[in-house]
Amino acid sequence: MCEAKTARIHVAVPGGLKIPVDRRSVGPMEDKKLIDIEIKLAHQEYVVAELNDALSSQQLQIANLEARVSALFDRIKALSDVSPGGETGDERPPHY
């Protein structure tokens, strides 16, 4: 009965999950494979978190740039509406 308790192990994976594994069916080669898979999974989770941070930062930068472009468009429109004498810059001079 003691053997049954020690024969079953739980392999912890990121995210707090524990996967039950029958120790008797897992040999040294399978242990190495499990460790390799856990390492790869941990690395992928790290990369996904880094990409998420970069994406969030870029979204904030885009929102900031959109606001600045909109303000520039408004400023250009306001300046073109207040041109001196109501003239537009596209009219021909009188000597043509």
KABEL-V576686 format. One line per field, one symbol per residue. phi: phi as a letter, one per 20 degrees, with the letter a starting at -180 (. if undefined). Layout:
# KABEL-V576686
phi = ???
This chain:
# KABEL-V576686
phi = .ffffefecdeecgnnecdfcfffedegffgffffffffffffffffffffffffffffffffffffffffffffffffffdffmmedfeffffee
